[in-house]
Amino acid sequence: MNFFIAAVRRDLLLALRRRSDIVNPLAFFLMVAVMFPLAVSPESKFLAQVAPGVIWVAALLACLLSADGIFRSDFDDGSLEQMLVSPQPLVLIVLAKVLSHWIISGFCLALMSPLLAMMLFLPSEGLGALVLSLLLGTPTLSLLGAIGAGLTVGLRKGGILISLLILPLYIPVLIFGAGTVQAAAMGLPIAGYLALLGALLVLSMMLAPFAIAAALKISVRG
Amino acid sequence: MLEVKNLFCERDERVLFSHLSFGISAGEVVQIEGQNGSGKTTLLRILCGLNESYQGELFWQQKEIAEVRDDYFSQMLYVGHLAGVKSTLTAEENLAWMQQLDPALDKVSIAEALKNVGLYGFEDVPCYTLSAGQQRRVGLARLYLSTAPLWILDEPFTALDKKGVAEKEALLAQHVFNGGSVILTTHHDLNVPGHTVRRINLNEVARS
């Protein structure tokens, strides 16, 4: 447990030293919300209708963009090799890296989402559901993204490939995530949607760390 | 300690080595020799489980390595081409993390290890401000910390100055004197005071 905390602390420290890792996904998230009304229509009724989908798509793409970097720098400077030959369990290291990735991407996005919701005139009933659905959904995105990052880290240009590999797996999260907010905005119950998002999270938390560890071994030993 | 039997490895349809067998016992230094591209790094990576495209058998204390992997990893120290030093962290933070990864790195304190590699006064500057040789020293500070009996070192002396190399050679001598063993590759004329270095030439092995 001490080791797990130390591993999370190291990754958060690394992110703090390289601010762009934190700022990039947030800036992307915000830009989509600013550009969208300009490009489509600033009419509040229309925006309120599409807001859940737009915010969720923007959050998903922001997570996907930052997923590529989860293992990149550790691979480039040899830290990843040291993790593979260390007596500490790789699954634990992987889980710590995913958690810190989620804190700097998904968690911050969820905190920022009420601002975007107001910019896009989302009805106030949907606000809580938006934050909740992002908090439940984005960890799954980080876990799945790390599988793609692990598989492509050995390739020089894995950026496109990771999107192709991971986007199909993101779709269920997107459907239920945006569905939660839509239902809440119309005053319908959301417990079912949240339960499904939670189930997806539990499932990916059980299986993804092993897939990520295996993917990293393939990439380094290849 | 470590035993290699009948190792065969090819890359891109080129045989790097075949029928390679050797053992290393406590108190021995083995230097792997060969031209660039002869498979020195590949061999070392096979020995520490970072490459699995080989045929043959590896034994650690008479047991197959795959079966005693955890035990093996906790008694082996690997320093690769890439030192595993994070440039945005300070030397001290880097070593603290390496200690977390490998709890056997606790022979002396981090401050003392950094002093030994000549980085006294550089402990809390980010590593990107250090020179290439100094960054290498941060990675090699692990050797002073390590209590692992087996060291696998891939070109440990690159970018080091003459004095640094001599210090590391003295450290290797002390390690084997205390019953440890070292497998390394280097293009430098290795001179471990008081010990003979066994040499294995991969170019000769490939032809046999």
Chai-1 contact restraints between the chains, C-beta under 6 A:
chainA,res_idxA,chainB,res_idxB,connection_type,confidence,min_distance_angstrom,max_distance_angstrom,comment,restraint_id
A,F3,B,Q100,contact,1.0,0.0,6.0,A-B,restraint_1
A,A6,B,Q100,contact,1.0,0.0,6.0,A-B,restraint_2
A,R10,B,W97,contact,1.0,0.0,6.0,A-B,restraint_3
A,L14,B,T88,contact,1.0,0.0,6.0,A-B,restraint_4
A,R17,B,T88,contact,1.0,0.0,6.0,A-B,restraint_5
A,R18,B,T88,contact,1.0,0.0,6.0,A-B,restraint_6
A,D77,B,L82,contact,1.0,0.0,6.0,A-B,restraint_7
A,G78,B,G80,contact,1.0,0.0,6.0,A-B,restraint_8
A,G78,B,L82,contact,1.0,0.0,6.0,A-B,restraint_9
A,G78,B,A83,contact,1.0,0.0,6.0,A-B,restraint_10
A,G78,B,G84,contact,1.0,0.0,6.0,A-B,restraint_11
A,S79,B,G84,contact,1.0,0.0,6.0,A-B,restraint_12
A,E81,B,L50,contact,1.0,0.0,6.0,A-B,restraint_13
A,E81,B,G80,contact,1.0,0.0,6.0,A-B,restraint_14
A,Q82,B,G84,contact,1.0,0.0,6.0,A-B,restraint_15
A,V85,B,C48,contact,1.0,0.0,6.0,A-B,restraint_16
A,V85,B,F73,contact,1.0,0.0,6.0,A-B,restraint_17
A,V85,B,Y78,contact,1.0,0.0,6.0,A-B,restraint_18
A,S86,B,L101,contact,1.0,0.0,6.0,A-B,restraint_19
A,S86,B,D102,contact,1.0,0.0,6.0,A-B,restraint_20
A,P87,B,D70,contact,1.0,0.0,6.0,A-B,restraint_21
A,P87,B,F73,contact,1.0,0.0,6.0,A-B,restraint_22
A,P87,B,S74,contact,1.0,0.0,6.0,A-B,restraint_23
A,Q88,B,L101,contact,1.0,0.0,6.0,A-B,restraint_24
A,R221,B,N51,contact,1.0,0.0,6.0,A-B,restraint_25
A,R221,B,E52,contact,1.0,0.0,6.0,A-B,restraint_26
